[in-house]
Amino acid sequence: MNDTVASEIAHFTNLSHIWWGAKTVAGQKRYDNKLTLFQQNCNVRSGARILEVGCGDGEFTKRLSQMKTRNVTITATDITPRVVTRARKHIKNPKVTFQIDNLENMRFKRRSFDIVCGISILHHVTLQKSLHEIYRVLKNGGKIFFTEPNLLNPNIYLGLHIPILRRKMEFSKHERAFIRWQLQKELLKAGFIHVEVKNYDFLHPLIPARYIHHAERIGHIAEKLPLIKEISGSLMIYAEK
């Protein structure tokens, strides 16, 4: 285990939650929106084997398990044992299996999964090493879906570069964010095809519940505006093998 991995495990072991924003109504709505995007892009078929890496407390896992597609199996992994224990207590569904595993060196055989997905995980790991592992365990013709923080978003940029904000936002020591076009190059370099990295999400987790609908309407417009869209909160990643 290298120092970066050990540091990440220690960071999330000492937190009572994976992400502070998951405790808000707007934060939960963001997870709902991620599932909608996942279903729109991945077109999950009956019998699909899904791997979720960096599952954390299982917020997205829970939503995956509620999909109506028949005979889907979900393997959800995280490197932090305490986090996996919490997720197991949080979600009890026969479709879901939780495992402790390292994204940079996974235990699964080649071409094991139809879909590999993850929410805000790639910015915690060695990117190329992780992308090659994802590619390895993905079946030919398989799909990937990830959402990651956008470095050009002012809130994220300041949070990463100002120490007091970094602590307040509970960023780990090695946490970073991505720029859309650079991330697209990395995916192509790893061998993926039909790569799409899109700006989305202007819904801040601290927006009060009564304003969520209005904020999302404005956000959907902003996602389509040249230049403005580049400061979105998140990047949506889709690609195929």
Secondary structure by P-SEA (a helix, b strand, c coil): ccaaaaaaaaaaaaccccccccccaaaaaaaaaaaaaaaaccccccbbbbbbcccccaaaaaaaaaccccbbbbbbbbccaaaaaaaaaacccccbbbbbccccccccccccccbbbbcccccccaaaaaaaaaaaaccccbbbbbbbbbcccaaaaaaaccaaaaaaaccccccccccaaaaaaaaaaaccccbbbbbbbcccccccccaaaaaaaaaaaaaacccccccccbbbbbbcc
